[in-house]
Amino acid sequence: MTKFFLTSLVIGGLSVAAAADANAWTRSATANGPRGTSSVTATGGCANGSCTRNVTRTGPAGNTYTRTGTVSR
């Protein structure tokens, strides 16, 4: 599970950096742990002075957490 959270933090950091340089992007990762497989998928894009991102995380028990955000100039 620690690998999943570490992977999520890395993906989040890359997502913020990518949003500033690209109009659209997608990142995904999976991690296998003692309780099963977890995954994270992040997408986003920029247009007309605002950038958005959507992150969905799924835990080994199948629980899903979604977070969205928008930043405008």
CYANA upper distance limits for C-alpha pairs under 8 A (distance plus 0.5 A):
  1 MET  CA      5 PHE  CA      7.04
  1 MET  CA     31 ALA  CA      8.38
  1 MET  CA     32 ASN  CA      8.46
  1 MET  CA     33 GLY  CA      6.30
  1 MET  CA     34 PRO  CA      8.21
  1 MET  CA     35 ARG  CA      8.25
  1 MET  CA     38 SER  CA      8.46
  2 THR  CA      6 LEU  CA      6.65
  3 LYS  CA      7 THR  CA      6.44
  3 LYS  CA     31 ALA  CA      6.93
  3 LYS  CA     32 ASN  CA      8.50
  3 LYS  CA     33 GLY  CA      8.08
  4 PHE  CA      8 SER  CA      6.56
  4 PHE  CA     30 THR  CA      7.85
  4 PHE  CA     31 ALA  CA      5.88
  4 PHE  CA     32 ASN  CA      8.35
  4 PHE  CA     38 SER  CA      7.00
  4 PHE  CA     39 SER  CA      8.00
  5 PHE  CA      9 LEU  CA      6.70
  6 LEU  CA     10 VAL  CA      6.80
  7 THR  CA     11 ILE  CA      6.60
  7 THR  CA     29 ALA  CA      7.69
  7 THR  CA     31 ALA  CA      8.14
  8 SER  CA     12 GLY  CA      6.50
  8 SER  CA     40 VAL  CA      7.24
  9 LEU  CA     13 GLY  CA      6.67
 10 VAL  CA     14 LEU  CA      6.69
 11 ILE  CA     15 SER  CA      6.43
 11 ILE  CA     27 ARG  CA      7.45
 11 ILE  CA     28 SER  CA      8.07
 11 ILE  CA     29 ALA  CA      8.35
 11 ILE  CA     42 ALA  CA      8.22
 12 GLY  CA     16 VAL  CA      6.89
 13 GLY  CA     17 ALA  CA      6.94
 14 LEU  CA     18 ALA  CA      6.43
 15 SER  CA     19 ALA  CA      6.57
 15 SER  CA     27 ARG  CA      7.88
 15 SER  CA     42 ALA  CA      7.80
 15 SER  CA     43 THR  CA      8.46
 15 SER  CA     44 GLY  CA      8.47
 16 VAL  CA     20 ALA  CA      7.35
 17 ALA  CA     21 ASP  CA      7.50
 18 ALA  CA     22 ALA  CA      6.45
 18 ALA  CA     25 TRP  CA      7.61
 19 ALA  CA     23 ASN  CA      7.53
 19 ALA  CA     24 ALA  CA      7.87
 19 ALA  CA     25 TRP  CA      7.80
 19 ALA  CA     44 GLY  CA      7.35
 19 ALA  CA     45 GLY  CA      6.71
 19 ALA  CA     46 CYS  CA      7.29
 19 ALA  CA     51 CYS  CA      7.34
 20 ALA  CA     46 CYS  CA      8.42
 22 ALA  CA     45 GLY  CA      7.52
 22 ALA  CA     46 CYS  CA      7.71
 23 ASN  CA     45 GLY  CA      5.36
 23 ASN  CA     46 CYS  CA      5.30
 23 ASN  CA     47 ALA  CA      7.35
 24 ALA  CA     43 THR  CA      8.06
 24 ALA  CA     44 GLY  CA      6.15
 24 ALA  CA     45 GLY  CA      4.48
 24 ALA  CA     46 CYS  CA      7.07
 25 TRP  CA     43 THR  CA      6.16
 25 TRP  CA     44 GLY  CA      6.04
 25 TRP  CA     45 GLY  CA      6.70
 26 THR  CA     41 THR  CA      7.90
 26 THR  CA     42 ALA  CA      6.18
 26 THR  CA     43 THR  CA      4.86
 26 THR  CA     44 GLY  CA      7.18
 27 ARG  CA     41 THR  CA      6.26
 27 ARG  CA     42 ALA  CA      5.60
 27 ARG  CA     43 THR  CA      6.88
 28 SER  CA     39 SER  CA      7.92
 28 SER  CA     40 VAL  CA      6.03
 28 SER  CA     41 THR  CA      4.74
 28 SER  CA     42 ALA  CA      6.68
 29 ALA  CA     39 SER  CA      6.19
 29 ALA  CA     40 VAL  CA      5.92
 29 ALA  CA     41 THR  CA      7.13
 30 THR  CA     37 THR  CA      7.36
 30 THR  CA     38 SER  CA      6.13
 30 THR  CA     39 SER  CA      4.70
 30 THR  CA     40 VAL  CA      6.90
 31 ALA  CA     37 THR  CA      6.15
 31 ALA  CA     38 SER  CA      5.80
 31 ALA  CA     39 SER  CA      6.78
 32 ASN  CA     36 GLY  CA      6.27
 32 ASN  CA     37 THR  CA      4.94
 32 ASN  CA     38 SER  CA      6.97
 33 GLY  CA     37 THR  CA      6.67
 33 GLY  CA     38 SER  CA      8.40
 35 ARG  CA     60 PRO  CA      6.72
 36 GLY  CA     60 PRO  CA      5.28
 36 GLY  CA     61 ALA  CA      8.15
 37 THR  CA     59 GLY  CA      7.44
 37 THR  CA     60 PRO  CA      5.44
 38 SER  CA     57 ARG  CA      7.96
 38 SER  CA     58 THR  CA      6.08
 38 SER  CA     59 GLY  CA      5.05
 38 SER  CA     60 PRO  CA      5.55
 39 SER  CA     57 ARG  CA      6.22
 39 SER  CA     58 THR  CA      5.77
 39 SER  CA     59 GLY  CA      7.19
 40 VAL  CA     55 VAL  CA      7.56
 40 VAL  CA     56 THR  CA      6.15
 40 VAL  CA     57 ARG  CA      4.84
 40 VAL  CA     58 THR  CA      6.89
 41 THR  CA     55 VAL  CA      6.22
 41 THR  CA     56 THR  CA      5.84
 41 THR  CA     57 ARG  CA      7.05
 42 ALA  CA     53 ARG  CA      7.46
 42 ALA  CA     54 ASN  CA      6.06
 42 ALA  CA     55 VAL  CA      4.76
 42 ALA  CA     56 THR  CA      6.91
 43 THR  CA     53 ARG  CA      6.06
 43 THR  CA     54 ASN  CA      5.83
 43 THR  CA     55 VAL  CA      7.07
 44 GLY  CA     51 CYS  CA      7.71
 44 GLY  CA     52 THR  CA      5.77
 44 GLY  CA     53 ARG  CA      4.49
 44 GLY  CA     54 ASN  CA      6.64
 45 GLY  CA     51 CYS  CA      6.09
 45 GLY  CA     52 THR  CA      6.12
 45 GLY  CA     53 ARG  CA      7.18
 46 CYS  CA     50 SER  CA      6.13
 46 CYS  CA     51 CYS  CA      4.58
 46 CYS  CA     52 THR  CA      6.93
 47 ALA  CA     51 CYS  CA      6.96
 49 GLY  CA     72 SER  CA      6.35
 49 GLY  CA     73 ARG  CA      6.18
 50 SER  CA     70 THR  CA      7.34
 50 SER  CA     71 VAL  CA      5.97
 50 SER  CA     72 SER  CA      4.60
 50 SER  CA     73 ARG  CA      6.82
 51 CYS  CA     70 THR  CA      6.11
 51 CYS  CA     71 VAL  CA      5.78
 51 CYS  CA     72 SER  CA      6.95
 52 THR  CA     68 THR  CA      7.89
 52 THR  CA     69 GLY  CA      6.09
 52 THR  CA     70 THR  CA      4.81
 52 THR  CA     71 VAL  CA      6.94
 53 ARG  CA     68 THR  CA      6.18
 53 ARG  CA     69 GLY  CA      5.97
 53 ARG  CA     70 THR  CA      7.12
 54 ASN  CA     66 THR  CA      7.67
 54 ASN  CA     67 ARG  CA      6.30
 54 ASN  CA     68 THR  CA      4.92
 54 ASN  CA     69 GLY  CA      7.19
 55 VAL  CA     66 THR  CA      6.12
 55 VAL  CA     67 ARG  CA      5.71
 55 VAL  CA     68 THR  CA      6.84
 56 THR  CA     64 THR  CA      7.38
 56 THR  CA     65 TYR  CA      6.16
 56 THR  CA     66 THR  CA      4.85
 56 THR  CA     67 ARG  CA      6.99
 57 ARG  CA     64 THR  CA      6.10
 57 ARG  CA     65 TYR  CA      5.68
 57 ARG  CA     66 THR  CA      6.90
 58 THR  CA     62 GLY  CA      6.39
 58 THR  CA     63 ASN  CA      6.07
 58 THR  CA     64 THR  CA      4.88
 58 THR  CA     65 TYR  CA      6.95
 59 GLY  CA     63 ASN  CA      5.84
 59 GLY  CA     64 THR  CA      7.00
